Amino acid sequence: MPWTSKFKTPLALKDGRTIETLADARAVILSLPKYSQRRAYWGYAATLLMAAAQGGKREAIEDAYWQPMRALKADRMIG
């Protein structure tokens, strides 16, 4: 499955953006300031997104959903 693979549940960010796909999550990470991207939880989220995009297994996509959600919560980008 490519970057267009969808998450079961979209993530609504406080700024109005919505993360529905692996590509959406990647775009959010890339939009972060460099110092934020260097945080371990964002690095781990990026690693899981890459694995999900390359492997495409449902379990990998689920992992790629939960870690960005944790990172978004840590940075107070979602409620």
Phi and psi in radians as a Rosetta constraint file:
Dihedral C 1 N 2 CA 2 C 2 CIRCULARHARMONIC -1.497 0.35
Dihedral N 2 CA 2 C 2 N 3 CIRCULARHARMONIC -2.941 0.35
Dihedral C 2 N 3 CA 3 C 3 CIRCULARHARMONIC -1.090 0.35
Dihedral N 3 CA 3 C 3 N 4 CIRCULARHARMONIC -0.271 0.35
Dihedral C 3 N 4 CA 4 C 4 CIRCULARHARMONIC -1.427 0.35
Dihedral N 4 CA 4 C 4 N 5 CIRCULARHARMONIC 0.013 0.35
Dihedral C 4 N 5 CA 5 C 5 CIRCULARHARMONIC -1.029 0.35
Dihedral N 5 CA 5 C 5 N 6 CIRCULARHARMONIC 2.341 0.35
Dihedral C 5 N 6 CA 6 C 6 CIRCULARHARMONIC -1.670 0.35
Dihedral N 6 CA 6 C 6 N 7 CIRCULARHARMONIC 2.584 0.35
Dihedral C 6 N 7 CA 7 C 7 CIRCULARHARMONIC -1.404 0.35
Dihedral N 7 CA 7 C 7 N 8 CIRCULARHARMONIC 2.706 0.35
Dihedral C 7 N 8 CA 8 C 8 CIRCULARHARMONIC -1.103 0.35
Dihedral N 8 CA 8 C 8 N 9 CIRCULARHARMONIC -0.707 0.35
Dihedral C 8 N 9 CA 9 C 9 CIRCULARHARMONIC -2.200 0.35
Dihedral N 9 CA 9 C 9 N 10 CIRCULARHARMONIC 2.149 0.35
Dihedral C 9 N 10 CA 10 C 10 CIRCULARHARMONIC -1.170 0.35
Dihedral N 10 CA 10 C 10 N 11 CIRCULARHARMONIC 2.691 0.35
Dihedral C 10 N 11 CA 11 C 11 CIRCULARHARMONIC -1.876 0.35
Dihedral N 11 CA 11 C 11 N 12 CIRCULARHARMONIC 2.138 0.35
Dihedral C 11 N 12 CA 12 C 12 CIRCULARHARMONIC -1.688 0.35
Dihedral N 12 CA 12 C 12 N 13 CIRCULARHARMONIC 2.095 0.35
Dihedral C 12 N 13 CA 13 C 13 CIRCULARHARMONIC -1.489 0.35
Dihedral N 13 CA 13 C 13 N 14 CIRCULARHARMONIC 2.713 0.35
Dihedral C 13 N 14 CA 14 C 14 CIRCULARHARMONIC -1.078 0.35
Dihedral N 14 CA 14 C 14 N 15 CIRCULARHARMONIC -0.442 0.35
Dihedral C 14 N 15 CA 15 C 15 CIRCULARHARMONIC -1.494 0.35
Dihedral N 15 CA 15 C 15 N 16 CIRCULARHARMONIC 0.079 0.35
Dihedral C 15 N 16 CA 16 C 16 CIRCULARHARMONIC 1.738 0.35
Dihedral N 16 CA 16 C 16 N 17 CIRCULARHARMONIC -0.249 0.35
Dihedral C 16 N 17 CA 17 C 17 CIRCULARHARMONIC -1.290 0.35
Dihedral N 17 CA 17 C 17 N 18 CIRCULARHARMONIC 2.740 0.35
Dihedral C 17 N 18 CA 18 C 18 CIRCULARHARMONIC -2.238 0.35
Dihedral N 18 CA 18 C 18 N 19 CIRCULARHARMONIC 2.366 0.35
Dihedral C 18 N 19 CA 19 C 19 CIRCULARHARMONIC -1.780 0.35
Dihedral N 19 CA 19 C 19 N 20 CIRCULARHARMONIC 1.949 0.35
Dihedral C 19 N 20 CA 20 C 20 CIRCULARHARMONIC -1.997 0.35
Dihedral N 20 CA 20 C 20 N 21 CIRCULARHARMONIC -0.441 0.35
Dihedral C 20 N 21 CA 21 C 21 CIRCULARHARMONIC -2.249 0.35
Dihedral N 21 CA 21 C 21 N 22 CIRCULARHARMONIC 2.970 0.35
Dihedral C 21 N 22 CA 22 C 22 CIRCULARHARMONIC -1.039 0.35
Dihedral N 22 CA 22 C 22 N 23 CIRCULARHARMONIC -0.679 0.35
Dihedral C 22 N 23 CA 23 C 23 CIRCULARHARMONIC -1.124 0.35
Dihedral N 23 CA 23 C 23 N 24 CIRCULARHARMONIC -0.661 0.35
Dihedral C 23 N 24 CA 24 C 24 CIRCULARHARMONIC -1.084 0.35
Dihedral N 24 CA 24 C 24 N 25 CIRCULARHARMONIC -0.765 0.35
Dihedral C 24 N 25 CA 25 C 25 CIRCULARHARMONIC -1.121 0.35
Dihedral N 25 CA 25 C 25 N 26 CIRCULARHARMONIC -0.736 0.35
Dihedral C 25 N 26 CA 26 C 26 CIRCULARHARMONIC -1.060 0.35
Dihedral N 26 CA 26 C 26 N 27 CIRCULARHARMONIC -0.763 0.35
Dihedral C 26 N 27 CA 27 C 27 CIRCULARHARMONIC -1.086 0.35
Dihedral N 27 CA 27 C 27 N 28 CIRCULARHARMONIC -0.673 0.35
Dihedral C 27 N 28 CA 28 C 28 CIRCULARHARMONIC -1.127 0.35
Dihedral N 28 CA 28 C 28 N 29 CIRCULARHARMONIC -0.799 0.35
Dihedral C 28 N 29 CA 29 C 29 CIRCULARHARMONIC -1.050 0.35
Dihedral N 29 CA 29 C 29 N 30 CIRCULARHARMONIC -0.774 0.35
Dihedral C 29 N 30 CA 30 C 30 CIRCULARHARMONIC -1.201 0.35
Dihedral N 30 CA 30 C 30 N 31 CIRCULARHARMONIC -0.363 0.35
Dihedral C 30 N 31 CA 31 C 31 CIRCULARHARMONIC -1.451 0.35
Dihedral N 31 CA 31 C 31 N 32 CIRCULARHARMONIC -0.196 0.35
Dihedral C 31 N 32 CA 32 C 32 CIRCULARHARMONIC -1.255 0.35
Dihedral N 32 CA 32 C 32 N 33 CIRCULARHARMONIC 2.648 0.35
Dihedral C 32 N 33 CA 33 C 33 CIRCULARHARMONIC -1.038 0.35
Dihedral N 33 CA 33 C 33 N 34 CIRCULARHARMONIC 2.628 0.35
Dihedral C 33 N 34 CA 34 C 34 CIRCULARHARMONIC -0.956 0.35
Dihedral N 34 CA 34 C 34 N 35 CIRCULARHARMONIC -0.684 0.35
Dihedral C 34 N 35 CA 35 C 35 CIRCULARHARMONIC -1.124 0.35
Dihedral N 35 CA 35 C 35 N 36 CIRCULARHARMONIC -0.565 0.35
Dihedral C 35 N 36 CA 36 C 36 CIRCULARHARMONIC -1.256 0.35
Dihedral N 36 CA 36 C 36 N 37 CIRCULARHARMONIC -0.725 0.35
Dihedral C 36 N 37 CA 37 C 37 CIRCULARHARMONIC -1.052 0.35
Dihedral N 37 CA 37 C 37 N 38 CIRCULARHARMONIC -0.452 0.35
Dihedral C 37 N 38 CA 38 C 38 CIRCULARHARMONIC -1.379 0.35
Dihedral N 38 CA 38 C 38 N 39 CIRCULARHARMONIC -0.178 0.35
Dihedral C 38 N 39 CA 39 C 39 CIRCULARHARMONIC -1.143 0.35
Dihedral N 39 CA 39 C 39 N 40 CIRCULARHARMONIC 2.489 0.35
Dihedral C 39 N 40 CA 40 C 40 CIRCULARHARMONIC -0.990 0.35
Dihedral N 40 CA 40 C 40 N 41 CIRCULARHARMONIC -0.703 0.35
Dihedral C 40 N 41 CA 41 C 41 CIRCULARHARMONIC -1.189 0.35
Dihedral N 41 CA 41 C 41 N 42 CIRCULARHARMONIC -0.533 0.35
Dihedral C 41 N 42 CA 42 C 42 CIRCULARHARMONIC -1.315 0.35
Dihedral N 42 CA 42 C 42 N 43 CIRCULARHARMONIC -0.636 0.35
Dihedral C 42 N 43 CA 43 C 43 CIRCULARHARMONIC -1.080 0.35
Dihedral N 43 CA 43 C 43 N 44 CIRCULARHARMONIC -0.739 0.35
Dihedral C 43 N 44 CA 44 C 44 CIRCULARHARMONIC -1.146 0.35
Dihedral N 44 CA 44 C 44 N 45 CIRCULARHARMONIC -0.695 0.35
Dihedral C 44 N 45 CA 45 C 45 CIRCULARHARMONIC -1.067 0.35
Dihedral N 45 CA 45 C 45 N 46 CIRCULARHARMONIC -0.754 0.35
Dihedral C 45 N 46 CA 46 C 46 CIRCULARHARMONIC -1.101 0.35
Dihedral N 46 CA 46 C 46 N 47 CIRCULARHARMONIC -0.714 0.35
Dihedral C 46 N 47 CA 47 C 47 CIRCULARHARMONIC -1.073 0.35
Dihedral N 47 CA 47 C 47 N 48 CIRCULARHARMONIC -0.778 0.35
Dihedral C 47 N 48 CA 48 C 48 CIRCULARHARMONIC -1.172 0.35
Dihedral N 48 CA 48 C 48 N 49 CIRCULARHARMONIC -0.636 0.35
Dihedral C 48 N 49 CA 49 C 49 CIRCULARHARMONIC -1.112 0.35
Dihedral N 49 CA 49 C 49 N 50 CIRCULARHARMONIC -0.750 0.35
Dihedral C 49 N 50 CA 50 C 50 CIRCULARHARMONIC -1.067 0.35
Dihedral N 50 CA 50 C 50 N 51 CIRCULARHARMONIC -0.786 0.35
Dihedral C 50 N 51 CA 51 C 51 CIRCULARHARMONIC -1.090 0.35
Dihedral N 51 CA 51 C 51 N 52 CIRCULARHARMONIC -0.719 0.35
Dihedral C 51 N 52 CA 52 C 52 CIRCULARHARMONIC -1.161 0.35
Dihedral N 52 CA 52 C 52 N 53 CIRCULARHARMONIC -0.717 0.35
Dihedral C 52 N 53 CA 53 C 53 CIRCULARHARMONIC -1.179 0.35
Dihedral N 53 CA 53 C 53 N 54 CIRCULARHARMONIC -0.612 0.35
Dihedral C 53 N 54 CA 54 C 54 CIRCULARHARMONIC -1.411 0.35
Dihedral N 54 CA 54 C 54 N 55 CIRCULARHARMONIC -0.702 0.35
Dihedral C 54 N 55 CA 55 C 55 CIRCULARHARMONIC -1.581 0.35
Dihedral N 55 CA 55 C 55 N 56 CIRCULARHARMONIC -0.673 0.35
Dihedral C 55 N 56 CA 56 C 56 CIRCULARHARMONIC 1.271 0.35
Dihedral N 56 CA 56 C 56 N 57 CIRCULARHARMONIC 0.147 0.35
Dihedral C 56 N 57 CA 57 C 57 CIRCULARHARMONIC -1.336 0.35
Dihedral N 57 CA 57 C 57 N 58 CIRCULARHARMONIC 2.525 0.35
Dihedral C 57 N 58 CA 58 C 58 CIRCULARHARMONIC -0.971 0.35
Dihedral N 58 CA 58 C 58 N 59 CIRCULARHARMONIC -0.689 0.35
Dihedral C 58 N 59 CA 59 C 59 CIRCULARHARMONIC -1.108 0.35
Dihedral N 59 CA 59 C 59 N 60 CIRCULARHARMONIC -0.697 0.35
Dihedral C 59 N 60 CA 60 C 60 CIRCULARHARMONIC -1.162 0.35
Dihedral N 60 CA 60 C 60 N 61 CIRCULARHARMONIC -0.649 0.35
Dihedral C 60 N 61 CA 61 C 61 CIRCULARHARMONIC -1.178 0.35
Dihedral N 61 CA 61 C 61 N 62 CIRCULARHARMONIC -0.672 0.35
Dihedral C 61 N 62 CA 62 C 62 CIRCULARHARMONIC -1.111 0.35
Dihedral N 62 CA 62 C 62 N 63 CIRCULARHARMONIC -0.756 0.35
Dihedral C 62 N 63 CA 63 C 63 CIRCULARHARMONIC -1.058 0.35
Dihedral N 63 CA 63 C 63 N 64 CIRCULARHARMONIC -0.704 0.35
Dihedral C 63 N 64 CA 64 C 64 CIRCULARHARMONIC -1.223 0.35
Dihedral N 64 CA 64 C 64 N 65 CIRCULARHARMONIC -0.274 0.35
Dihedral C 64 N 65 CA 65 C 65 CIRCULARHARMONIC -1.449 0.35
Dihedral N 65 CA 65 C 65 N 66 CIRCULARHARMONIC -0.840 0.35
Dihedral C 65 N 66 CA 66 C 66 CIRCULARHARMONIC -1.204 0.35
Dihedral N 66 CA 66 C 66 N 67 CIRCULARHARMONIC -0.686 0.35
Dihedral C 66 N 67 CA 67 C 67 CIRCULARHARMONIC -1.203 0.35
Dihedral N 67 CA 67 C 67 N 68 CIRCULARHARMONIC -0.786 0.35
Dihedral C 67 N 68 CA 68 C 68 CIRCULARHARMONIC -1.056 0.35
Dihedral N 68 CA 68 C 68 N 69 CIRCULARHARMONIC -0.601 0.35
Dihedral C 68 N 69 CA 69 C 69 CIRCULARHARMONIC -1.081 0.35
Dihedral N 69 CA 69 C 69 N 70 CIRCULARHARMONIC -0.751 0.35
Dihedral C 69 N 70 CA 70 C 70 CIRCULARHARMONIC -1.083 0.35
Dihedral N 70 CA 70 C 70 N 71 CIRCULARHARMONIC -0.773 0.35
Dihedral C 70 N 71 CA 71 C 71 CIRCULARHARMONIC -1.130 0.35
Dihedral N 71 CA 71 C 71 N 72 CIRCULARHARMONIC -0.712 0.35
Dihedral C 71 N 72 CA 72 C 72 CIRCULARHARMONIC -1.090 0.35
Dihedral N 72 CA 72 C 72 N 73 CIRCULARHARMONIC -0.697 0.35
Dihedral C 72 N 73 CA 73 C 73 CIRCULARHARMONIC -1.155 0.35
Dihedral N 73 CA 73 C 73 N 74 CIRCULARHARMONIC -0.748 0.35
Dihedral C 73 N 74 CA 74 C 74 CIRCULARHARMONIC -1.054 0.35
Dihedral N 74 CA 74 C 74 N 75 CIRCULARHARMONIC -0.625 0.35
Dihedral C 74 N 75 CA 75 C 75 CIRCULARHARMONIC -1.632 0.35
Dihedral N 75 CA 75 C 75 N 76 CIRCULARHARMONIC 0.161 0.35
Dihedral C 75 N 76 CA 76 C 76 CIRCULARHARMONIC 0.998 0.35
Dihedral N 76 CA 76 C 76 N 77 CIRCULARHARMONIC 0.652 0.35
Dihedral C 76 N 77 CA 77 C 77 CIRCULARHARMONIC -1.623 0.35
Dihedral N 77 CA 77 C 77 N 78 CIRCULARHARMONIC -0.228 0.35
Dihedral C 77 N 78 CA 78 C 78 CIRCULARHARMONIC -2.342 0.35
Dihedral N 78 CA 78 C 78 N 79 CIRCULARHARMONIC 2.845 0.35
